[in-house]
Amino acid sequence: MNRKYSLKKNRDFQYIYRRGKARGSKSMLLLFIAQRTGPVAVGFCVSKKIGNSVVRNRVKRRMKEAFRPEIEKLRPGNRMVFIARPPLAEAEFEQIRKTMQYLLKKSGMYREEGV
């Protein structure tokens, strides 16, 4: 995933945590703020409740890779944070991808001609 789409600052994450809307599934939570200007910005969060550092980093890499093809389908200006829940550590990549697509669709992030 390209760095220009990444949330980098702690204050950006905190703003979305405080003011964002939430959509969730059993294995993942999506917090988002739907804006209409600027590029898409996304962050990924994996709690220390999920395995050791190797497992957490693997989950983050899989989440980023599952999100990468969806970037072009999203409306501009959306800011979002994906938060992994413990079942995501055992999930297959295809399940992570489908869960992410479901949450993005449920939150109305896709462009009209998207998914």
LUMTIBA-167160 format. One line per 10 residues: number of its first residue (from 1); their letters; for each residue x, y, z of N, C-alpha, C, O. Coordinates in Angstrom, 1 decimal. Layout:
NUM = a = X:Y:Z:X:Y:Z:X:Y:Z:X:Y:Z  ...
END
This chain:
1 = mnrkyslkkn = 0.8:-1.2:0.0:0.0:0.0:0.0:0.9:1.2:0.0:1.9:1.3:0.7  0.5:2.2:-0.8:1.3:3.4:-0.9:1.2:4.3:0.4:0.2:4.4:1.0  2.3:4.9:0.8:2.4:5.6:2.0:1.5:6.9:2.0:1.1:7.4:3.0  1.2:7.4:0.8:0.4:8.6:0.7:-1.0:8.4:1.2:-1.7:9.3:1.5  -1.4:7.1:1.3:-2.8:6.8:1.8:-2.8:6.5:3.3:-3.8:6.2:3.9  -1.6:6.5:4.0:-1.5:6.1:5.4:-1.8:7.3:6.3:-1.3:8.4:6.1  -2.5:6.9:7.4:-2.6:7.9:8.5:-1.3:7.7:9.3:-0.9:6.6:9.6  -0.7:8.8:9.6:0.6:8.8:10.3:0.7:9.3:11.7:1.4:8.8:12.5  -0.1:10.3:11.9:0.0:11.0:13.2:-1.0:10.4:14.3:-2.1:10.0:13.9  -0.5:10.4:15.5:-1.4:9.9:16.6:-2.7:10.7:16.7:-3.7:10.2:17.0
11 = rdfqyiyrrg = -2.5:12.0:16.5:-3.7:12.9:16.6:-4.8:12.6:15.5:-6.0:12.8:15.7  -4.3:12.1:14.3:-5.3:11.7:13.3:-6.1:10.5:13.7:-7.3:10.4:13.6  -5.4:9.5:14.3:-6.0:8.3:14.9:-7.0:8.7:16.0:-8.1:8.3:16.0  -6.6:9.5:16.9:-7.4:10.0:18.0:-8.6:10.7:17.5:-9.7:10.5:18.1  -8.5:11.5:16.5:-9.7:12.3:16.0:-10.7:11.3:15.4:-11.9:11.5:15.7  -10.3:10.3:14.7:-11.2:9.3:14.2:-11.8:8.4:15.3:-13.0:8.1:15.2  -11.0:8.1:16.3:-11.5:7.3:17.5:-12.7:8.1:18.1:-13.7:7.5:18.5  -12.4:9.4:18.3:-13.4:10.2:19.1:-14.6:10.6:18.3:-15.8:10.6:18.8  -14.4:11.0:17.0:-15.5:11.5:16.2:-16.1:10.6:15.1:-17.1:10.9:14.5  -15.4:9.5:14.9:-15.8:8.7:13.7:-17.0:7.8:14.0:-17.3:7.6:15.2
21 = kargsksmll = -17.6:7.3:13.0:-18.7:6.4:13.1:-18.1:5.0:13.0:-17.0:4.8:12.5  -18.8:4.0:13.5:-18.2:2.6:13.6:-19.1:1.6:12.9:-20.4:1.7:12.9  -18.5:0.7:12.2:-19.2:-0.5:11.6:-18.3:-1.6:12.0:-17.1:-1.6:11.9  -18.9:-2.7:12.4:-18.1:-3.8:12.8:-18.6:-5.2:12.3:-19.7:-5.4:11.9  -17.7:-6.1:12.5:-18.0:-7.5:12.3:-17.3:-8.3:13.4:-16.8:-7.7:14.3  -17.4:-9.6:13.3:-16.9:-10.4:14.4:-15.4:-10.3:14.5:-14.8:-10.4:15.6  -14.7:-10.1:13.4:-13.2:-10.1:13.4:-12.6:-8.7:13.1:-11.4:-8.6:13.2  -13.4:-7.7:12.8:-12.8:-6.4:12.4:-13.7:-5.3:12.7:-15.0:-5.5:12.6  -13.2:-4.1:13.1:-14.0:-2.9:13.3:-13.5:-1.8:12.4:-12.3:-1.7:12.2  -14.4:-1.1:11.8:-14.0:0.0:10.9:-14.6:1.3:11.6:-15.8:1.5:11.8
31 = lfiaqrtgpv = -13.7:2.2:11.9:-14.0:3.6:12.3:-13.7:4.5:11.2:-12.7:4.4:10.5  -14.7:5.4:10.9:-14.5:6.3:9.7:-15.1:7.6:9.8:-16.1:7.8:10.6  -14.6:8.6:9.1:-15.1:9.9:8.9:-15.2:10.1:7.4:-14.2:10.1:6.7  -16.5:10.4:7.0:-16.7:10.5:5.5:-16.6:12.0:5.2:-17.5:12.8:5.5  -15.5:12.4:4.6:-15.3:13.7:4.1:-15.3:13.7:2.6:-15.2:12.6:2.0  -15.4:14.8:2.0:-15.4:14.8:0.5:-14.3:15.5:-0.2:-14.3:15.6:-1.4  -13.3:15.9:0.6:-12.1:16.5:0.0:-10.8:15.8:0.5:-10.8:15.2:1.5  -9.8:15.9:-0.4:-8.5:15.3:0.0:-8.4:13.8:-0.4:-9.4:13.2:-0.8  -7.3:13.2:-0.2:-7.1:11.8:-0.5:-7.7:10.9:0.5:-8.0:11.3:1.6  -7.9:9.6:0.2:-8.3:8.6:1.1:-7.1:8.4:2.1:-5.9:8.4:1.7
41 = avgfcvskki = -7.4:8.3:3.4:-6.4:8.1:4.4:-6.8:6.9:5.3:-8.0:6.9:5.7  -6.0:6.0:5.5:-6.3:4.8:6.3:-5.2:4.4:7.3:-4.0:4.6:7.0  -5.7:3.9:8.4:-4.7:3.4:9.4:-5.2:2.0:9.8:-6.3:1.6:9.7  -4.2:1.2:10.3:-4.5:-0.2:10.8:-4.0:-0.3:12.2:-2.9:0.1:12.5  -4.9:-0.9:13.0:-4.5:-1.1:14.4:-4.7:-2.5:14.9:-5.8:-3.1:14.6  -3.7:-3.1:15.5:-3.8:-4.4:16.0:-3.4:-4.4:17.5:-2.3:-4.0:17.8  -4.3:-4.8:18.4:-4.1:-4.7:19.8:-3.1:-5.7:20.3:-2.9:-6.8:19.6  -2.5:-5.5:21.4:-1.6:-6.5:22.0:-2.4:-7.7:22.6:-1.7:-8.7:23.0  -3.7:-7.6:22.5:-4.5:-8.8:22.9:-4.4:-9.9:21.9:-4.8:-11.0:22.1  -3.9:-9.5:20.7:-3.8:-10.5:19.6:-2.3:-11.0:19.5:-1.5:-10.3:19.0
51 = gnsvvrnrvk = -2.1:-12.2:20.0:-0.8:-12.8:19.8:0.4:-12.0:20.2:0.4:-11.1:20.9  1.6:-12.5:19.7:2.8:-11.8:19.9:3.1:-10.9:18.8:2.2:-10.7:17.9  4.2:-10.2:18.8:4.5:-9.2:17.7:4.5:-9.8:16.3:4.1:-9.1:15.4  5.0:-11.0:16.2:5.0:-11.7:14.9:3.6:-11.8:14.3:3.3:-11.5:13.2  2.7:-12.3:15.2:1.3:-12.4:14.8:0.6:-11.1:14.4:-0.1:-11.0:13.4  0.9:-10.1:15.3:0.3:-8.8:15.1:0.8:-8.2:13.8:0.0:-7.6:13.0  2.1:-8.3:13.5:2.6:-7.7:12.2:2.1:-8.5:11.0:1.8:-7.9:10.0  1.9:-9.8:11.1:1.3:-10.6:10.0:-0.1:-10.1:9.8:-0.5:-10.0:8.6  -0.9:-9.9:10.8:-2.3:-9.4:10.7:-2.3:-8.1:10.0:-3.1:-7.8:9.1  -1.4:-7.2:10.4:-1.3:-5.8:9.8:-1.0:-5.9:8.3:-1.6:-5.2:7.5
61 = rrmkeafrpe = 0.0:-6.7:8.0:0.4:-6.9:6.6:-0.7:-7.4:5.7:-1.0:-7.0:4.6  -1.5:-8.4:6.3:-2.6:-9.0:5.5:-3.7:-7.9:5.4:-4.3:-7.9:4.3  -4.0:-7.2:6.4:-5.0:-6.1:6.3:-4.6:-5.1:5.2:-5.4:-4.7:4.4  -3.3:-4.7:5.2:-2.9:-3.7:4.2:-3.0:-4.2:2.8:-3.4:-3.5:1.9  -2.6:-5.5:2.6:-2.7:-6.1:1.3:-4.2:-6.3:0.9:-4.5:-6.2:-0.3  -5.0:-6.6:1.8:-6.5:-6.8:1.4:-7.1:-5.4:1.1:-8.0:-5.4:0.3  -6.6:-4.3:1.7:-7.1:-3.0:1.4:-6.6:-2.4:0.1:-7.3:-1.6:-0.6  -5.4:-2.8:-0.3:-4.7:-2.2:-1.4:-5.5:-2.1:-2.7:-5.6:-1.0:-3.3  -6.2:-3.2:-3.2:-7.0:-3.1:-4.4:-8.3:-2.3:-4.2:-8.9:-1.9:-5.2  -8.7:-2.0:-3.0:-9.9:-1.3:-2.8:-9.7:0.2:-2.8:-10.7:0.9:-3.0
71 = ieklrpgnrm = -8.5:0.7:-2.8:-8.3:2.2:-2.7:-8.9:2.9:-3.8:-9.5:3.9:-3.6  -8.7:2.4:-5.0:-9.2:3.1:-6.2:-10.7:3.1:-6.3:-11.3:3.9:-7.0  -11.4:2.2:-5.6:-12.8:2.1:-5.6:-13.5:3.1:-4.6:-14.8:3.2:-4.7  -12.8:3.7:-3.8:-13.3:4.5:-2.7:-13.5:5.9:-3.1:-12.8:6.5:-3.9  -14.5:6.6:-2.4:-14.7:8.0:-2.6:-13.5:8.8:-2.0:-13.0:8.3:-1.0  -13.2:9.9:-2.6:-12.0:10.7:-2.1:-12.4:11.3:-0.8:-13.6:11.6:-0.5  -11.4:11.5:0.0:-11.6:12.3:1.3:-11.9:11.4:2.5:-11.9:12.0:3.6  -12.2:10.2:2.3:-12.6:9.3:3.5:-11.4:9.1:4.3:-10.3:8.8:3.8  -11.6:9.1:5.6:-10.5:8.8:6.6:-11.0:7.6:7.4:-12.2:7.7:7.9  -10.2:6.6:7.6:-10.7:5.4:8.3:-9.6:4.7:9.0:-8.4:4.8:8.7
81 = vfiarpplae = -10.0:3.9:10.0:-9.1:3.1:10.8:-9.7:1.7:10.9:-10.9:1.6:11.3  -9.0:0.7:10.5:-9.4:-0.7:10.7:-8.8:-1.2:12.0:-7.6:-1.1:12.1  -9.6:-1.8:12.8:-9.1:-2.3:14.1:-9.3:-3.8:14.1:-10.5:-4.3:13.9  -8.3:-4.6:14.3:-8.4:-6.1:14.2:-8.9:-6.6:15.6:-8.5:-6.1:16.6  -9.8:-7.6:15.5:-10.3:-8.2:16.7:-9.6:-9.6:16.8:-9.1:-10.1:15.7  -9.5:-10.3:17.9:-8.8:-11.5:18.0:-9.1:-12.6:17.0:-8.2:-13.3:16.6  -10.3:-12.8:16.5:-10.5:-13.9:15.5:-9.8:-13.6:14.2:-9.6:-14.6:13.4  -9.4:-12.4:13.9:-8.7:-12.1:12.7:-7.3:-12.8:12.6:-6.8:-13.0:11.5  -6.7:-13.1:13.8:-5.4:-13.7:13.8:-5.4:-15.1:13.1:-4.4:-15.5:12.5  -6.5:-15.8:13.2:-6.6:-17.2:12.6:-7.3:-17.1:11.2:-7.4:-18.2:10.6
91 = aefeqirktm = -7.8:-16.0:10.8:-8.5:-15.9:9.5:-7.6:-16.0:8.3:-6.5:-15.6:8.3  -8.2:-16.6:7.3:-7.5:-16.8:6.0:-7.5:-15.4:5.3:-8.3:-14.5:5.6  -6.6:-15.2:4.4:-6.5:-13.9:3.7:-7.8:-13.6:3.0:-8.3:-12.4:3.0  -8.4:-14.6:2.3:-9.7:-14.3:1.6:-10.8:-13.8:2.5:-11.6:-13.0:2.1  -10.8:-14.4:3.7:-11.8:-14.0:4.7:-11.6:-12.5:5.1:-12.5:-11.8:5.3  -10.3:-12.2:5.3:-10.0:-10.8:5.7:-10.4:-9.8:4.6:-11.0:-8.8:4.8  -10.2:-10.2:3.3:-10.5:-9.4:2.2:-12.1:-9.2:2.1:-12.6:-8.1:1.9  -12.8:-10.3:2.3:-14.3:-10.2:2.2:-14.8:-9.4:3.4:-15.8:-8.6:3.2  -14.3:-9.5:4.5:-14.7:-8.8:5.7:-14.5:-7.3:5.5:-15.4:-6.5:5.8  -13.3:-7.0:4.9:-13.0:-5.6:4.7:-14.0:-5.0:3.6:-14.4:-3.9:3.8
101 = qyllkksgmy = -14.2:-5.7:2.6:-15.2:-5.2:1.5:-16.6:-5.1:2.1:-17.2:-4.1:1.8  -17.0:-6.0:3.0:-18.3:-5.9:3.6:-18.4:-4.6:4.4:-19.4:-3.9:4.4  -17.4:-4.3:5.2:-17.4:-3.1:6.1:-17.4:-1.9:5.3:-18.1:-0.9:5.6  -16.6:-1.8:4.2:-16.5:-0.6:3.4:-17.9:-0.4:2.7:-18.3:0.7:2.6  -18.5:-1.5:2.2:-19.8:-1.3:1.6:-20.9:-0.9:2.6:-21.7:0.0:2.3  -20.8:-1.5:3.8:-21.8:-1.2:4.8:-21.7:0.3:5.2:-22.7:0.9:5.6  -20.5:0.8:5.2:-20.3:2.2:5.6:-20.5:3.2:4.5:-20.4:4.4:4.7  -20.7:2.8:3.3:-21.0:3.7:2.1:-19.7:4.3:1.6:-19.8:5.5:1.1  -18.6:3.7:1.7:-17.3:4.3:1.3:-17.1:4.2:-0.2:-16.3:4.9:-0.8  -17.7:3.2:-0.9:-17.4:3.0:-2.3:-18.1:4.1:-3.1:-19.1:4.6:-2.8
111 = reegv = -17.4:4.3:-4.3:-18.0:5.2:-5.3:-19.2:4.5:-5.9:-19.4:3.3:-5.7  -20.1:5.2:-6.5:-21.3:4.6:-7.1:-21.0:3.5:-8.1:-21.7:2.5:-8.1  -19.9:3.7:-8.9:-19.6:2.6:-9.9:-18.7:1.5:-9.3:-18.3:0.6:-10.0  -18.4:1.6:-8.0:-17.5:0.6:-7.3:-18.2:-0.7:-7.2:-19.1:-1.1:-8.0  -17.9:-1.4:-6.1:-18.4:-2.8:-5.9:-19.9:-2.8:-6.0:-20.4:-3.9:-5.8
END
